[in-house]
Amino acid sequence: MDYDEDKIDDHTAKKRWNELPEQARKDIIESVWCPHCGTGVPMELRDGKMEGRLLVLRGTCKKCGGEVARVVEPEG
């Protein structure tokens, strides 16, 4: 399973995403903080971009449809 990597257009962001172990990618997509629901929820990934050294994933909450984001910090 690719965990929506096809929705990440930015080459550098896609490379960073694919460097993560599959289980880590699954965990990231399936547990994103939703400020509307007040809990961790699965995300419908819309896009991913590099902002400096951070991978920023944006999408919608699968529970309420609200906007959510997840930041993946660089390793090390």
N, CA, C and O atoms as a GROMACS GRO file, in nm:
protein
  304
    1MET      N    1   0.085  -0.120   0.000
    1MET     CA    2   0.000   0.000   0.000
    1MET      C    3   0.089   0.124   0.000
    1MET      O    4   0.190   0.128   0.070
    2ASP      N    5   0.051   0.224  -0.077
    2ASP     CA    6   0.136   0.343  -0.092
    2ASP      C    7   0.094   0.460  -0.005
    2ASP      O    8   0.163   0.562  -0.001
    3TYR      N    9  -0.017   0.448   0.064
    3TYR     CA   10  -0.066   0.555   0.153
    3TYR      C   11  -0.073   0.689   0.083
    3TYR      O   12  -0.024   0.790   0.133
    4ASP      N   13  -0.136   0.688  -0.036
    4ASP     CA   14  -0.168   0.809  -0.112
    4ASP      C   15  -0.046   0.884  -0.165
    4ASP      O   16  -0.055   1.005  -0.188
    5GLU      N   17   0.066   0.817  -0.185
    5GLU     CA   18   0.185   0.888  -0.234
    5GLU      C   19   0.160   0.955  -0.368
    5GLU      O   20   0.227   1.053  -0.400
    6ASP      N   21   0.064   0.905  -0.448
    6ASP     CA   22   0.035   0.966  -0.576
    6ASP      C   23  -0.024   1.106  -0.562
    6ASP      O   24  -0.030   1.180  -0.661
    7LYS      N   25  -0.068   1.143  -0.443
    7LYS     CA   26  -0.123   1.277  -0.419
    7LYS      C   27  -0.014   1.378  -0.383
    7LYS      O   28  -0.041   1.497  -0.368
    8ILE      N   29   0.110   1.330  -0.369
    8ILE     CA   30   0.222   1.419  -0.339
    8ILE      C   31   0.294   1.448  -0.469
    8ILE      O   32   0.367   1.363  -0.521
    9ASP      N   33   0.275   1.570  -0.523
    9ASP     CA   34   0.332   1.607  -0.652
    9ASP      C   35   0.477   1.652  -0.642
    9ASP      O   36   0.556   1.630  -0.734
   10ASP      N   37   0.513   1.716  -0.531
   10ASP     CA   38   0.648   1.769  -0.512
   10ASP      C   39   0.748   1.652  -0.507
   10ASP      O   40   0.736   1.564  -0.422
   11HIS      N   41   0.845   1.653  -0.599
   11HIS     CA   42   0.941   1.542  -0.609
   11HIS      C   43   1.018   1.520  -0.478
   11HIS      O   44   1.032   1.407  -0.433
   12THR      N   45   1.067   1.628  -0.417
   12THR     CA   46   1.144   1.616  -0.294
   12THR      C   47   1.056   1.563  -0.180
   12THR      O   48   1.102   1.482  -0.100
   13ALA      N   49   0.932   1.609  -0.174
   13ALA     CA   50   0.840   1.563  -0.070
   13ALA      C   51   0.808   1.415  -0.090
   13ALA      O   52   0.802   1.340   0.008
   14LYS      N   53   0.787   1.373  -0.213
   14LYS     CA   54   0.756   1.232  -0.241
   14LYS      C   55   0.875   1.144  -0.204
   14LYS      O   56   0.858   1.036  -0.148
   15LYS      N   57   0.996   1.192  -0.235
   15LYS     CA   58   1.118   1.117  -0.199
   15LYS      C   59   1.127   1.101  -0.048
   15LYS      O   60   1.154   0.992   0.002
   16ARG      N   61   1.104   1.210   0.026
   16ARG     CA   62   1.110   1.205   0.173
   16ARG      C   63   1.003   1.110   0.227
   16ARG      O   64   1.030   1.031   0.318
   17TRP      N   65   0.882   1.117   0.172
   17TRP     CA   66   0.772   1.030   0.215
   17TRP      C   67   0.809   0.883   0.194
   17TRP      O   68   0.785   0.799   0.282
   18ASN      N   69   0.866   0.852   0.078
   18ASN     CA   70   0.902   0.714   0.047
   18ASN      C   71   1.021   0.662   0.126
   18ASN      O   72   1.042   0.541   0.133
   19GLU      N   73   1.099   0.752   0.185
   19GLU     CA   74   1.211   0.710   0.270
   19GLU      C   75   1.162   0.658   0.404
   19GLU      O   76   1.234   0.584   0.472
   20LEU      N   77   1.041   0.695   0.443
   20LEU     CA   78   0.986   0.649   0.570
   20LEU      C   79   0.944   0.502   0.558
   20LEU      O   80   0.896   0.460   0.453
   21PRO      N   81   0.962   0.425   0.664
   21PRO     CA   82   0.914   0.287   0.661
   21PRO      C   83   0.762   0.284   0.639
   21PRO      O   84   0.691   0.376   0.679
   22GLU      N   85   0.715   0.178   0.574
   22GLU     CA   86   0.573   0.166   0.542
   22GLU      C   87   0.484   0.181   0.665
   22GLU      O   88   0.382   0.249   0.660
   23GLN      N   89   0.522   0.119   0.775
   23GLN     CA   90   0.441   0.129   0.898
   23GLN      C   91   0.434   0.272   0.948
   23GLN      O   92   0.330   0.316   0.998
   24ALA      N   93   0.544   0.346   0.937
   24ALA     CA   94   0.544   0.486   0.979
   24ALA      C   95   0.449   0.568   0.893
   24ALA      O   96   0.376   0.652   0.945
   25ARG      N   97   0.450   0.546   0.761
   25ARG     CA   98   0.358   0.617   0.672
   25ARG      C   99   0.213   0.586   0.709
   25ARG      O  100   0.129   0.676   0.714
   26LYS      N  101   0.185   0.461   0.735
   26LYS     CA  102   0.050   0.419   0.775
   26LYS      C  103   0.009   0.489   0.904
   26LYS      O  104  -0.101   0.543   0.914
   27ASP      N  105   0.098   0.488   1.003
   27ASP     CA  106   0.068   0.551   1.132
   27ASP      C  107   0.043   0.701   1.117
   27ASP      O  108  -0.046   0.756   1.182
   28ILE      N  109   0.121   0.767   1.033
   28ILE     CA  110   0.106   0.912   1.012
   28ILE      C  111  -0.030   0.943   0.952
   28ILE      O  112  -0.100   1.032   1.000
   29ILE      N  113  -0.069   0.872   0.848
   29ILE     CA  114  -0.197   0.898   0.780
   29ILE      C  115  -0.316   0.861   0.868
   29ILE      O  116  -0.420   0.926   0.861
   30GLU      N  117  -0.301   0.758   0.950
   30GLU     CA  118  -0.414   0.710   1.030
   30GLU      C  119  -0.429   0.779   1.165
   30GLU      O  120  -0.525   0.751   1.237
   31SER      N  121  -0.337   0.869   1.200
   31SER     CA  122  -0.348   0.937   1.329
   31SER      C  123  -0.299   1.081   1.319
   31SER      O  124  -0.183   1.111   1.348
   32VAL      N  125  -0.390   1.167   1.278
   32VAL     CA  126  -0.363   1.310   1.264
   32VAL      C  127  -0.453   1.384   1.360
   32VAL      O  128  -0.571   1.351   1.374
   33TRP      N  129  -0.400   1.485   1.429
   33TRP     CA  130  -0.481   1.563   1.522
   33TRP      C  131  -0.582   1.648   1.446
   33TRP      O  132  -0.545   1.726   1.358
   34CYS      N  133  -0.708   1.634   1.482
   34CYS     CA  134  -0.813   1.717   1.424
   34CYS      C  135  -0.862   1.814   1.531
   34CYS      O  136  -0.917   1.771   1.632
   35PRO      N  137  -0.843   1.944   1.509
   35PRO     CA  138  -0.887   2.042   1.609
   35PRO      C  139  -1.039   2.048   1.622
   35PRO      O  140  -1.091   2.092   1.725
   36HIS      N  141  -1.110   2.006   1.519
   36HIS     CA  142  -1.256   2.009   1.523
   36HIS      C  143  -1.311   1.892   1.606
   36HIS      O  144  -1.405   1.908   1.684
   37CYS      N  145  -1.252   1.773   1.587
   37CYS     CA  146  -1.296   1.654   1.660
   37CYS      C  147  -1.231   1.646   1.799
   37CYS      O  148  -1.284   1.581   1.889
   38GLY      N  149  -1.117   1.712   1.816
   38GLY     CA  150  -1.046   1.711   1.943
   38GLY      C  151  -0.978   1.578   1.973
   38GLY      O  152  -0.959   1.542   2.089
   39THR      N  153  -0.941   1.505   1.867
   39THR     CA  154  -0.877   1.375   1.885
   39THR      C  155  -0.797   1.338   1.761
   39THR      O  156  -0.802   1.407   1.659
   40GLY      N  157  -0.723   1.229   1.770
   40GLY     CA  158  -0.651   1.178   1.655
   40GLY      C  159  -0.747   1.104   1.562
   40GLY      O  160  -0.830   1.026   1.607
   41VAL      N  161  -0.734   1.130   1.432
   41VAL     CA  162  -0.825   1.073   1.333
   41VAL      C  163  -0.747   1.036   1.206
   41VAL      O  164  -0.635   1.083   1.187
   42PRO      N  165  -0.804   0.951   1.121
   42PRO     CA  166  -0.742   0.926   0.991
   42PRO      C  167  -0.756   1.049   0.900
   42PRO      O  168  -0.854   1.123   0.909
   43MET      N  169  -0.657   1.068   0.814
   43MET     CA  170  -0.656   1.182   0.722
   43MET      C  171  -0.677   1.134   0.579
   43MET      O  172  -0.623   1.031   0.538
   44GLU      N  173  -0.756   1.209   0.503
   44GLU     CA  174  -0.764   1.193   0.358
   44GLU      C  175  -0.660   1.288   0.301
   44GLU      O  176  -0.680   1.409   0.298
   45LEU      N  177  -0.548   1.233   0.256
   45LEU     CA  178  -0.436   1.314   0.210
   45LEU      C  179  -0.472   1.389   0.083
   45LEU      O  180  -0.522   1.330  -0.013
   46ARG      N  181  -0.446   1.519   0.082
   46ARG     CA  182  -0.469   1.603  -0.035
   46ARG      C  183  -0.337   1.637  -0.105
   46ARG      O  184  -0.327   1.630  -0.227
   47ASP      N  185  -0.236   1.674  -0.026
   47ASP     CA  186  -0.106   1.705  -0.084
   47ASP      C  187   0.003   1.702   0.022
   47ASP      O  188  -0.024   1.699   0.142
   48GLY      N  189   0.126   1.702  -0.026
   48GLY     CA  190   0.242   1.706   0.061
   48GLY      C  191   0.348   1.792  -0.003
   48GLY      O  192   0.372   1.784  -0.123
   49LYS      N  193   0.411   1.874   0.077
   49LYS     CA  194   0.514   1.965   0.026
   49LYS      C  195   0.625   1.976   0.130
   49LYS      O  196   0.603   1.960   0.250
   50MET      N  197   0.744   2.004   0.082
   50MET     CA  198   0.856   2.033   0.171
   50MET      C  199   0.852   2.181   0.204
   50MET      O  200   0.840   2.265   0.115
   51GLU      N  201   0.864   2.212   0.332
   51GLU     CA  202   0.877   2.350   0.379
   51GLU      C  203   1.005   2.354   0.459
   51GLU      O  204   1.009   2.316   0.576
   52GLY      N  205   1.111   2.399   0.393
   52GLY     CA  206   1.243   2.389   0.453
   52GLY      C  207   1.279   2.241   0.461
   52GLY      O  208   1.277   2.172   0.359
   53ARG      N  209   1.313   2.193   0.579
   53ARG     CA  210   1.346   2.052   0.598
   53ARG      C  211   1.227   1.970   0.646
   53ARG      O  212   1.241   1.850   0.673
   54LEU      N  213   1.111   2.033   0.658
   54LEU     CA  214   0.991   1.964   0.708
   54LEU      C  215   0.902   1.918   0.594
   54LEU      O  216   0.880   1.991   0.497
   55LEU      N  217   0.851   1.796   0.605
   55LEU     CA  218   0.751   1.747   0.512
   55LEU      C  219   0.615   1.781   0.574
   55LEU      O  220   0.584   1.736   0.684
   56VAL      N  221   0.535   1.859   0.504
   56VAL     CA  222   0.404   1.901   0.553
   56VAL      C  223   0.296   1.834   0.468
   56VAL      O  224   0.287   1.856   0.348
   57LEU      N  225   0.216   1.751   0.534
   57LEU     CA  226   0.106   1.682   0.469
   57LEU      C  227  -0.023   1.753   0.505
   57LEU      O  228  -0.047   1.783   0.621
   58ARG      N  229  -0.105   1.781   0.404
   58ARG     CA  230  -0.233   1.849   0.428
   58ARG      C  231  -0.345   1.765   0.371
   58ARG      O  232  -0.329   1.696   0.270
   59GLY      N  233  -0.459   1.772   0.438
   59GLY     CA  234  -0.574   1.697   0.390
   59GLY      C  235  -0.697   1.727   0.472
   59GLY      O  236  -0.709   1.834   0.532
   60THR      N  237  -0.789   1.632   0.473
   60THR     CA  238  -0.913   1.648   0.547
   60THR      C  239  -0.932   1.533   0.644
   60THR      O  240  -0.888   1.420   0.619
   61CYS      N  241  -0.999   1.563   0.753
   61CYS     CA  242  -1.033   1.463   0.854
   61CYS      C  243  -1.137   1.368   0.794
   61CYS      O  244  -1.237   1.412   0.738
   62LYS      N  245  -1.113   1.238   0.806
   62LYS     CA  246  -1.209   1.141   0.753
   62LYS      C  247  -1.334   1.131   0.840
   62LYS      O  248  -1.434   1.072   0.799
   63LYS      N  249  -1.328   1.188   0.959
   63LYS     CA  250  -1.444   1.183   1.049
   63LYS      C  251  -1.539   1.301   1.026
   63LYS      O  252  -1.660   1.281   1.012
   64CYS      N  253  -1.485   1.424   1.022
   64CYS     CA  254  -1.572   1.542   1.013
   64CYS      C  255  -1.554   1.623   0.884
   64CYS      O  256  -1.635   1.711   0.854
   65GLY      N  257  -1.448   1.594   0.808
   65GLY     CA  258  -1.423   1.668   0.685
   65GLY      C  259  -1.347   1.798   0.704
   65GLY      O  260  -1.324   1.871   0.607
   66GLY      N  261  -1.307   1.828   0.828
   66GLY     CA  262  -1.232   1.950   0.855
   66GLY      C  263  -1.089   1.943   0.804
   66GLY      O  264  -1.036   1.835   0.779
   67GLU      N  265  -1.028   2.059   0.789
   67GLU     CA  266  -0.889   2.068   0.744
   67GLU      C  267  -0.793   2.019   0.853
   67GLU      O  268  -0.806   2.057   0.969
   68VAL      N  269  -0.697   1.934   0.813
   68VAL     CA  270  -0.595   1.886   0.905
   68VAL      C  271  -0.459   1.891   0.835
   68VAL      O  272  -0.452   1.899   0.712
   69ALA      N  273  -0.354   1.886   0.913
   69ALA     CA  274  -0.218   1.882   0.859
   69ALA      C  275  -0.130   1.801   0.953
   69ALA      O  276  -0.159   1.786   1.072
   70ARG      N  277  -0.024   1.748   0.897
   70ARG     CA  278   0.072   1.672   0.976
   70ARG      C  279   0.212   1.711   0.932
   70ARG      O  280   0.240   1.714   0.812
   71VAL      N  281   0.299   1.741   1.026
   71VAL     CA  282   0.438   1.777   0.996
   71VAL      C  283   0.526   1.658   1.029
   71VAL      O  284   0.517   1.600   1.138
   72VAL      N  285   0.611   1.621   0.933
   72VAL     CA  286   0.706   1.514   0.953
   72VAL      C  287   0.844   1.577   0.959
   72VAL      O  288   0.893   1.632   0.861
   73GLU      N  289   0.906   1.568   1.076
   73GLU     CA  290   1.037   1.630   1.095
   73GLU      C  291   1.146   1.542   1.034
   73GLU      O  292   1.128   1.422   1.020
   74PRO      N  293   1.259   1.602   0.999
   74PRO     CA  294   1.368   1.522   0.943
   74PRO      C  295   1.425   1.428   1.049
   74PRO      O  296   1.424   1.458   1.168
   75GLU      N  297   1.475   1.315   1.002
   75GLU     CA  298   1.536   1.220   1.096
   75GLU      C  299   1.671   1.273   1.140
   75GLU      O  300   1.740   1.344   1.067
   76GLY      N  301   1.706   1.237   1.263
   76GLY     CA  302   1.838   1.273   1.313
   76GLY      C  303   1.844   1.402   1.372
   76GLY      O  304   1.950   1.444   1.418
   0.00000   0.00000   0.00000
